[in-house]
């Protein structure tokens, strides 16, 4: 078994006592040698042995009497002011650095019943950070009605995973925080939920910039606002949430909007302007579509992030602003950086915490919980509860999760669709007729150009060469449509789902991607070649 080692201060008040009467008093250090359930092999005592020489000798002698097998080691420790935090922490930190911990052979316990409250706090911090690999040891006096002076001892393990109720409270708190970041939506996507858990940890532990990447309508703006509200609840931020879409900033107006200007800085600057960065002082600045910023504004933004200072346009005196930055973009900033359209140094500064928010089609399992969320929101705004008929709900979800549903605006499009159906419904019920009208409306809208433009013209001669002339017209028409769908799809699997949707619904198709791959192979084509 490992040896038990107790480390602590000699109690210059609680351990005091002389003459036979001292045995009638509870003394916490001597108590360590009187415990049957905790038998220390060694006690390391920190004490100013020159100042408390007599007390030290008495306590050591009494420990030898109560527990002859316990070794007592004195560590001469001088504290200029035992109530000064810096003084005490520095002394204990130096002690811990010079102490030879042997965790393979010994278990360590910090005796926290002696020493000032400052010492107890310092011991806790050193143990909690594992700089001192020890559990906490607390001795307590006996009840007043008892005549013995043995008292009791308890061990406190700072590994909270050992305490089920405490660990459960932490788990519940973390889960509640994640639900808040998701706006209370019971999302089912495992990958998205894991990302939210990471964002929660980063948001609570760091004030470094965060970069949210993803397509338009994926929820970047709402997530940024939720992060701000969460940090404000925790008192991490005291200022405002300031949001700006960088795609709306152009020319002198971009620098002026962000950094402010002084009067006369440019034509039309008739008064001083504070700027959005200053407005976000102490709070959070969300720069959506940051990839649209000009290179000059990018350079000034980098300085503002790193130095917390920047000059307004046309001004010499710098403005200070300490804000947390969250940037959003639907562009590939690494590619823009390589092309010289986005500054390398700014991208490196933003890229510490980067999270990719998937679009709606990548989170098909989250369409149904978002449907319920949008209906709840409609009820709060309009003070009217609207629900789907069972068949209508099933029909809409079947369409919404199919490969036919493009959702180019992602959750924004889904929210608009549900709002339309809720508004057009009678007696608080969305019927099959309302759903069918909405599906037809979406099909018309996507067919009119909302579908991502990948080029509708298919030149089979460029793909097949002279072999294109040998195709039957039937095969040429069919192959043209297949190529068009492939070019409009991001992956072979997505193209297969669209082309074989009817087979999927009656479960005749087991592997759409393989089926499409074999079809293209008949003409010597591949999905990659079509995309190229």
N, C-alpha and C positions, 0 to 999 in steps of 0.2 A: 504493500500500500504506500501511496505517496505520503510524505511528511506534511504536517499542517504547520503553516507559518503565519502568525498574527503580527501585523505591523501597525503601530499607532503611537501617538504622543503619550508621554507620561502626564497624567492629569494633575497639574500643579495645584488644583483646588480639590477636585473630587477624590484624588488618591492620597490627600493629606491625612496624617494621623500618627500619633506617637503614644508610647506606653501601652499597657494592656487594653486600654479602652478602644484602641483602634480596631480591634477585632469585633467590636459591636457596631461598627460602621460599614456600610456598603462602599467598597472601593472598586471601581470598574476594572482597573488593570489587574488587581489581585483576584478579582472575580474570574478572570480568564483561567487561573490555575485551580479554580474550585469547581469547574464544570465537569460532570460525568459524560454528558453527550457530546461535548466538544473538548477534546484533549489536545492542546497545542504542543507540538514538538519543539517549537522555537517561538520566542516572542522578541521582536525587534522593537525597541523603545527609542523614540526620538525625544531628546531632552537636552536642555542646556545644562550639562552635567556639572559645570563649575558653579552656576548660580543655584542649582537645586541638588547639590551633592548629597546632603543628608537625606532628603526625601528619596532620592534615587537608591541609596544604599538600603533604606528601610524596605522599600517596595521589592527590590531584588531579593533581599533576605526572606521576606514573607512569601514570595513566589517559590523560592527553593523549599520552603517549609510546606506549602500547600501542594506543590507539584514538583517533586524532586527530579522527575525525568524531563522537565521542560528547561531547555537552554534559554537564557536571557542574554540578548546582545544589546549593548548600549550604543546609540548613534548620536554623537555630540552634535546638536543642531541649535544654532543661534538664530533667533528671530528678533530683529530690532523692534518690530511692532507686530505682535501676533494678531492684531485686528486689521492690518493693512493687507488688502488682497494681493497686490503685486508682490509684496515682500514674502508672504506665505507661499503663494503659488511658485515663485521663483525658487524658494528653498526646497519645496517638495519636488519640483521638476528636476532640479539638480540632484536631489537624492535618488529619484527614480532612474535617472540616466546613469548614475554610478553604481546602482545596485545590480548584483548579478542574479537575475531571475533564472531559475532552472525549472521550467514548467513540466519537464519530463519527470522530475523526481519530487517536486514539491507543489502543493496547492497553497495559494496565498489568500489572506483575508485581511482587509483593512479595518482596524478597530476605530469606529467613528464616534464612540461614546465619550472620548476624551479630546481635548483641544477646543479651540474657539469655534464658533459657527463658521467663521471664515475658513478655518482649516478643514472643517467637514465638507464645505462646498468644494474646496480645491481637491480634496481626496475624491469626491464624487466625479468631478470633471476628468481627473486622470484615470479613474477606473472606467468611466463610461466611454472614453475614447480608446480604451484598451492600452494606453501608454503604461499603465500599471496593470498587469494581467491578474486581477484579483477580484474576489467577491467582497461585499461589504459585511462587516461583522458588528452587530449591535448588542451591547450588554445593557440590562435593565435592572433596577433595584427591586427587591422583593416587596410584596404588599406590606403595608404598615402593620397589619395584624399578625404578621409572621415574625418570629424572633430571629431566625437565621439571617445571615448577611450574604448568602450565596448569590441570590438574584438569578437571572436567566440570561440566555444568549440566543440570538437568532441570526441566521445567515440570509443576506439579501443578494440575489443573483441579478445583475443588471441585464442579463440576456432575457428580454421581455418575452421571447418566444416560449419561455418556460412557464409563463403565467397566462393560462388560457383566457381568463376574463379580460385581462389587459390587452392581450394580443387580439382578442375578438373586437374590442373597442377600436383599436387602431385599424383593424381590417374594415370595420363598418364605416369609420370616418373616411378612409381612403376610397371606399366604394361610393359613399355619398358625394365625395369630391368629384370622382369620375362622372357620376350621373349628372352633376351640375354642369360640367364641361360639355356634356352631350345634350344640354338643354332638357334633361329629363327624359330623353327618348330611349326606349329600351332596345338599343341597337343589338343586332344578332351577329354582325360580322366579327369574327374572332380577331382578324388582323387589325381592323379599325379599333376594336376595344383595347387591344394591346398597345396600339399607338397612343390612345387617349391616356392610358395608365402612365406611359413614359412622359407625355406632355405634362401630366399632373405633377410628377416628381420633379421635372425640370423647372416648372413654373414656381414650385414652392421652395426650391433650393438655389435658384440662380436668377440673376438680373441681367444676364448676357442676352444679346439680341437673339430672336428666334425667327426662322424663315419657314413660312407655310407655303408649300407648293401644291398646285392642283388646278384643275380646269375651272372655268367660270361656273359659279353656282354650286361648288362643292362644299361651301360652308366656312370659308376662311375667315370672313368678316365676323360672323357670329361666334366662331371659336375664339377669335382674338378678344372680342368683347367679354366672353365668359371668363377667359383667363384674367382679364382686368378685374372683373367683379369679384372673382375668387381672391385675388391678391389684395384687393381693397378690404374684403372681409377680414383677412388675416393681418391687416394693418401694415402690409408691405408697401402699399402705394397710398398716397394721400391726395394726389392731384387728379386731373381729369383724364378721360379717355378721348383722345383726339384721332379722328379717322380722316384720311384723305386718299382719293383715288389719283395716283400719279399720272394716269392716262389723260386726266383733264388739265394737267399743268403744261403750259407751253411758253417758251421765250422768257422775257423778263418776269412774266407772271409766275413762273415756276419758282424762281429764286425768292421772289417777294413773298409768295404764299408760304413757303417753308421757313425762310430765315428772316423775314421782315425786311423793311427798308427805312431809310431816313428820308425826310422831305427833300425833294430835288434829285433823288438818285437816278431817275429816268423821267422821260416825258410822261406827265400825268401823275407823278408821285407828289401830290400836293400836301400830304400829311405823313407823319411817321406811321409805320405799321409794325405790330409786334411780331407776327409770324406764328405758324403752327408749332414749330419746335419749342418756342418759348411758352406757348399756351399749354404744352404738355409737361411743363416743368413739375416734377414730383409725381407725375402720372405715367400714362402709357401713350405712345404714338404708334398708330397702325398705318403703315404705308402700303396700301394695296396697289398691285401692279407696279411694283418698284422697278421692274425691268424697263418701264417706259421713261424713267428719269433720264435727263440729259447727262453727259459726262461731267460737265461743270458742277451741276447740282450733286452728282454722286461724290465728287471730290470734297465738297463742302459738308455733305452728310457724314462722310467718313471721319472728318475732323470733329464734327459735333458729337459723334458716337464715342470717339476715343478721348477727347479733351473736355467734353461737356461745355465747350465754348465755341463761339462762331461769331463773325461780324455780320451785321445786317447789310443788305445791299447799299452801297454808297456810304457806309459808315466806317469810322476808325475804331470806335470803342466796342469791344467784344461783349456779347450777351452770353450769360450763363444759363444753362438748362440741363437738369439731370432727369432724364426720362428713360423708361424702358421701351425698347423698340421691338415691334413685331412687324415683319415685312411679309407681304403676300405677292405671289406671282403665278401666272399660268404659263410663263415662258421657261425654257431651259436656260438658267443663268450660267451654267458651266459652259454651254455652247456659245452663249452671247459673250462670255468672257474671252473665249478663244477667238471669237470673231472681232474682238475689240469694241463691241457695243456695250459692254459692261465692265467696269473696272475690276481688275484682278484683286486688288487689295480690299475693296469693299466686299466683293463676293467672299473672300477668305474670312472677313470679319463676320459676315452674316451666316456663314456655313457651319458654325459651331454646333448649332441645334437646328437641323433641317428635318421637317416632317412633310411627307407627301400625302395629301388628302385625296383619296380615290373618288372618282366620279360615281354617279348613280348606277351605271351599268356594271361597275365593279363591285357594287354592294347591293345586289338584287335582293338579298335576304333582309335588307333594311328598308325596303319600300313599304312593307306593311306597317311597321312601327311608325314610320314617318307619316303614313296616311292617317293614323290615329292622332299623331301630334298635330297635324294640320287641321283636323276636325276640331280638336280641343281649342286650338288657337282661334278658329273661326267662331266657336261658341263664346270665347272670352270677349272677342271684339264686337260681335253682333248680338250677344245676349240671347242666342238661340242655339239649341242643340240639334245638330243634323246627323243622321246616321244612314248607313247603307242598308238596303235590303240584302238579305243573305246572297241571293243569286247575283245581284248587281255588284256586290263587293267581290265575289268570286270572279266575275267576268272582268272587272277592271284590273284586279291583281294578275289575272292570267295574261292580259294584254301588257300590263306595265312591266312584267318580269320577262316578257318574251324577247326574242332577238329582234323582232319588228320594231319594238319601242326604242327609239334612238335617244331621247332625252338629252338633246344637245346643251340645254341650259341646266342640266342635272337637277338638284333638289329645288332650285328656283322654278323650273318648269313643272315639277311635280306639285309644288305648292300652289302654283297658279291653276293647274288643272283641277285640283281638289276644291279650290275656292270657287271656280266656275260651277262645278257640279253642285256644291253646297248652296250657292246663290240661286241656281235655277231649279232646285228641288222644291216640291210642294209638300206641305204638312210635315216638314222635317225629315223626309225620307228621300234618299237618292235611289231612284229606280233603275231598272235595266234600260229603259228608254233614254234616260239622262246619260247613263254610261255609254250607250251606243253612240249618241250624238257627240259626246266628248271624244271618243275614240276616232270617230270620223273627222272631227275637227283637228285632232293631232295628226292624223295621217295626211290631211290636206296641207297643214302647216309644214310638216317635214318634207312632203313631196314638193313644196313650193320653194325649197332652198335652205331649210334649216339643216338638212342633212349635210354633213361636212363635205365640202367640195374637193373631190380628189380627181376630177377630170372625168366627164361622162363619155367622151369620145374614145372608143376602143378601135384601134387599128390592128386587125388580126394579121395583116401582112407584115407589120413590124415585129409581131411576136413569133409568127410561124414561117415567115419568108414565103417561098414559092408554094409551100404546102397548103397555104391558105386557099389557093385557087382550086384545090382538089376536094375541099369540103362541100358536102351537100348544104343547101341553103338552110335546112332544118338544123343541122349541126352548127352552122355558123351563127345562127340567131341564138341558139342555146348557149354556145360558148361565149358569145359577146356579153350576154347577161351575167354569166358566171364570173367573167373577168371583171366586169364593172363592180359586182358585189365584193369581190376580193380586194379591189383597190379602195373601196370605201370602208373596209374592215381593218382593224389593227392586227388581228391574228387569224391564223387558219381556222381555229376553233370557232371564232366569232362568225366568220364567213360561212362555215358549215351550219351553224345554228340558224342563220338567216335563210340559207338555201333549202334546208331540210326541215323547216319549222313544222309543216304539216305531219311529216313522218314522226317527229319528236312527240307531238301531241297524242298520237295514237300508239306511241312507243314501238314503232317499227324500226327506228334508227337507233343503233346502239353507240356508234362512234362517227359523229358527223365529220370530224377533221379527217379521219382515215378515208371515209367515203369520198370526200372532196379531193383529197390527195390522189386517190386512184383515178378519179375522173380526169383531173388535169394531166396525169401521167399518160393518158391515152393520146394526148396531143403533144407530148414531150415538154410539158410546162410544169412549173412549180409555183407555189405561192410567192416565194422570194423573187423569182424571176419576173412575175407579173408586177410586183411592187416596184422593182427596179425600173 
